[in-house]
Amino acid sequence: MSPTVEPPKYREEVMMLVVDTGREQCLDHVVRDLPQLLQAGDIVVINDAATLRPWLNNMPIELRLAGRNETGWSAVLFGRGDWRIRTENREAPPIVDRGAMIQFARGIRAIVTQISAISPRLIDLKFNVADPSMLPLIYRAIASNSDMKRGC
């Protein structure tokens, strides 16, 4: 998929990756193409990952929460950068070990409970706050931290 350079002006122009398992192809499309692409039985995956800027060993990283799992949350790690930098041009994130502590603002922490065999960027986390209150706390911490707003 071609990375986006900046947010599109209109929602219908948001980029979308279509995975055609029958033809073993990945195709670039935009949201306005969706009605013509869908067939009965198709699965639509919407990426609503929360992007957070915590610290690991005093190094800023980008962490995208991918979803809840049996023990906490699954996440993807990225190195320095933001949406303006093509993913393939970004620095790799620091290597994390199982048991590593990832620090967020306002005392929010997460322990790395699992590292995927597929990629060291795919991790599972257990937060030190109760699950229902976790996301609002993290978003308030992000909003109050000027370093995070600058995309450290």
C-alpha positions in Angstrom: 0.0 0.0 0.0 1.2 3.5 -0.8 1.5 5.5 2.4 -0.5 8.7 2.7 1.4 11.9 2.8 -1.3 14.0 4.6 -4.9 13.6 5.6 -7.3 13.8 2.7 -9.6 16.8 2.3 -12.7 14.6 2.0 -13.5 11.3 3.9 -14.3 9.5 0.6 -10.6 10.0 -0.3 -9.2 8.1 2.7 -6.9 5.4 1.6 -7.9 1.8 2.1 -6.0 -1.5 1.6 -8.0 -4.3 0.0 -6.7 -7.8 0.5 -8.0 -10.2 -2.2 -7.3 -13.6 -0.7 -8.7 -15.4 -3.8 -6.1 -13.7 -6.1 -3.5 -13.3 -3.3 -3.3 -9.6 -4.0 -3.2 -6.4 -2.0 -4.7 -3.4 -3.8 -4.9 0.3 -3.1 -8.3 1.9 -3.1 -10.2 4.8 -1.4 -13.3 4.7 0.7 -15.6 5.8 -2.1 -14.7 2.5 -3.9 -16.1 0.4 -1.0 -19.7 -0.2 -2.3 -18.3 -1.7 -5.6 -15.8 -3.9 -3.8 -18.0 -5.6 -1.2 -19.5 -8.9 -1.7 -21.6 -11.2 0.6 -19.3 -12.8 3.1 -16.5 -10.1 2.9 -14.9 -8.8 6.1 -14.2 -5.1 6.6 -11.5 -4.2 9.1 -11.4 -0.6 10.4 -8.2 0.7 11.8 -9.1 2.8 14.8 -5.9 2.2 16.7 -5.1 4.7 19.4 -1.7 6.2 18.8 0.2 7.0 22.0 3.6 8.5 22.7 5.0 6.9 25.8 8.6 6.4 26.9 10.7 3.3 27.1 14.0 3.6 28.9 13.8 7.4 28.6 13.4 7.0 24.8 10.2 8.3 23.1 8.4 5.7 21.1 5.1 5.5 19.3 2.7 2.8 20.5 -0.5 2.0 18.6 -3.0 0.0 20.6 -4.4 -2.7 18.3 -7.1 -4.1 20.6 -7.8 -5.9 23.8 -6.8 -9.5 24.4 -7.2 -12.1 27.1 -4.6 -10.5 29.4 -4.6 -6.8 28.4 -3.9 -5.1 25.1 -2.0 -5.9 21.9 0.0 -3.1 20.4 2.4 -2.2 17.6 5.7 -0.2 18.3 7.2 2.4 16.0 10.3 4.5 16.4 10.7 8.2 16.1 8.4 10.0 13.7 4.8 10.7 13.0 2.3 10.4 10.2 4.3 12.8 8.0 7.1 10.3 7.7 6.6 7.3 5.6 6.5 4.2 7.8 9.3 2.5 5.9 11.6 5.6 6.5 11.0 5.7 10.2 13.6 4.6 12.7 13.0 1.1 14.2 11.7 1.2 17.7 14.0 0.2 20.6 14.1 -3.5 21.3 11.8 -4.4 24.1 12.1 -7.4 26.4 9.3 -9.2 28.1 8.8 -7.5 31.5 9.9 -4.1 30.2 8.1 -1.1 31.6 6.6 1.5 29.2 5.9 4.8 30.9 3.0 7.1 30.0 2.2 10.5 31.5 0.4 10.9 34.9 1.8 7.6 36.4 0.3 5.3 33.8 2.5 2.4 33.1 2.3 -0.8 31.1 4.4 -4.0 31.4 5.3 -5.9 28.2 3.8 -9.4 28.8 4.5 -10.9 25.4 6.5 -10.3 22.3 5.3 -11.8 19.0 7.3 -14.4 17.2 6.2 -12.7 14.0 7.8 -9.3 14.8 9.4 -7.7 17.9 7.3 -4.7 17.1 4.1 -6.6 18.0 3.7 -6.8 21.8 1.1 -7.5 24.5 0.7 -5.1 27.4 -0.8 -5.1 30.9 -1.6 -1.6 32.2 -1.4 -0.5 35.9 -4.9 1.0 35.7 -8.3 -0.6 35.5 -9.3 -1.3 31.9 -12.5 0.7 31.7 -10.8 3.9 32.9 -7.5 3.3 31.0 -8.2 5.0 27.7 -9.8 8.2 29.1 -6.8 8.5 31.5 -4.3 8.0 28.7 -6.0 10.6 26.5 -6.1 13.1 29.3 -2.4 12.5 29.9 -1.6 13.1 26.2 -3.7 16.3 26.1 -1.9 17.7 29.1 1.7 16.8 28.0 3.2 19.4 25.7 6.1 17.1 24.7 3.6 14.6 23.4 1.7 17.3 21.4 5.0 18.2 19.7 5.4 14.6 18.7 8.7 14.1 20.6 
